[in-house]
Amino acid sequence: MQKYKFILPLPSLLAIKPKEGIRIVLFLILLFTLTQKSLAQTTRVTGKVVDAFTREPLPFVNIIFKGTTVGVTTDVEGLYTISTTLKVDSMYFSYIGYARVAKGIKMGVTQQLNVPMTQGFELQTVVVNLLPILSISSNTSVCAGQSINLTANGASTYTWTNPNSQLTTISVSPTVTTIYTVNGTSLMGCVGLPVSNTITVLPIPIITVTAPNTAVTYYVNNTYNITWTSAYLSSSFVVLDYSIN
């Protein structure tokens, strides 16, 4: 506690009239009382806020007396000074990315309070990878009894259904019109949306003709172009050599 002395020269005291002396004494008592009361109610805190791990100062930390609107922020060196005449017993320290700290204080005195703060969470970068866009390269039809290749595109690995396979290219020989489906996974592990391809099976043509013993061209069902190259007749069958274009 600080002590104050009021000194008046002795001649001045002797020259004071009794009524004036009483007034002066009352004034000094009142002044002393107000001064002591003011000093007793002022709570003043100074200190520094640092990172608990690196010990680096933390600038712009929010500091506030609990239950009040009295607050300050630390400067670029992490230093702060805060005071109030309100009745307070604790204060809060908050900073983005750090856990909030609550500290108790003594009311009505000047004190120093250095505060280490611990990171409450770590900021992480999340990379969003695109899904693979799949496609199938192949013809859309095949003649009955023949095979056709289907090749998947757009991913790193593939899974076919009907038939079950994990090859990039599959060879199939459908007997009827069939739907083939494939799904794929990218290098980053992202699974795309499955795609399908329908293969139509074309029937083998059934040919019924009567041919002379010369080379001639016939059209069957207006679809296939048949060119006869030779023919001869036996007593029970016809022997034919022909090509289909």
C-alpha positions, 0 to 999 in steps of 0.5 A, spaced: 500 500 500 502 506 498 503 512 503 502 519 502 504 525 506 501 532 506 506 537 509 504 544 510 509 550 513 508 551 520 507 559 519 502 557 514 498 553 519 499 558 525 496 563 520 490 559 519 483 561 522 480 555 526 474 555 522 478 555 516 483 550 519 477 545 520 475 546 513 482 544 510 482 538 515 476 535 512 478 537 505 484 533 506 481 527 510 476 527 504 481 527 499 485 522 502 479 517 503 477 518 495 484 517 493 485 510 497 478 508 495 480 509 488 487 506 488 483 500 492 478 499 486 483 499 480 485 492 478 491 493 473 494 487 469 500 487 464 504 481 461 505 477 455 502 472 451 506 467 447 505 460 444 506 454 449 510 450 444 515 455 440 515 461 445 513 466 440 509 472 442 502 472 439 500 478 436 492 481 437 490 476 442 483 478 445 483 479 452 477 481 456 475 481 464 470 476 465 463 478 466 465 485 463 466 488 456 473 491 458 478 488 453 484 489 449 488 486 444 496 484 445 501 488 440 505 485 435 510 483 441 505 479 444 504 485 450 498 487 453 496 492 459 489 492 461 485 495 467 478 496 470 475 499 476 470 494 476 469 488 481 473 482 477 477 476 479 479 473 472 480 474 465 479 470 458 485 470 453 482 467 446 486 467 439 484 463 432 487 456 432 488 456 440 484 453 446 481 459 450 485 460 457 482 463 463 486 466 468 484 468 475 487 475 478 487 479 484 482 484 485 484 491 486 492 491 485 497 491 479 500 485 477 503 481 472 501 475 468 504 472 462 500 467 459 502 461 454 497 458 449 496 452 446 494 450 439 487 447 440 486 444 433 491 444 426 489 447 420 489 441 414 488 442 407 483 437 404 484 436 396 478 434 392 479 429 387 475 428 381 471 422 379 474 418 373 469 419 367 468 412 364 467 410 357 467 403 353 470 403 346 467 398 341 462 396 335 455 396 337 454 389 333 457 383 331 455 377 327 453 371 331 458 366 332 464 372 332 467 375 337 468 382 339 473 387 343 470 392 348 476 397 351 474 401 358 477 408 358 478 413 363 480 410 370 486 406 372 483 399 374 477 396 371 471 391 374 467 388 368 460 385 370 458 379 365 463 377 364 467 378 371 473 381 369 478 386 371 482 387 364 482 393 361 480 390 354 475 384 354 473 379 348 466 376 348 462 372 343 455 373 345 449 369 342 444 374 343 444 381 344 447 383 351 449 389 355 456 389 358 457 394 364 464 396 367 466 401 373 473 404 374 477 407 380 482 412 379 489 412 381 487 417 387 482 411 389 476 415 387 470 410 384 467 413 378 460 411 375 459 405 371 457 405 364 454 400 359 455 398 352 449 394 348 452 389 343 447 387 338 448 380 335 446 379 328 443 373 325 447 368 320 443 369 313 439 363 311 440 363 303 436 359 298 437 360 291 437 357 284 443 358 280 445 357 273 452 354 271 455 361 270 458 366 275 452 371 277 450 376 283 444 375 287 441 379 292 438 376 298 433 379 303 436 386 300 442 386 305 447 381 303 451 381 296 453 374 294 457 373 288 457 366 285 464 364 283 463 357 280 457 351 281 456 345 278 450 340 279 450 333 281 444 328 281 442 329 288 446 336 291 449 342 288 456 344 290 457 352 290 463 356 291 461 363 293 463 369 297 459 374 301 460 382 301 
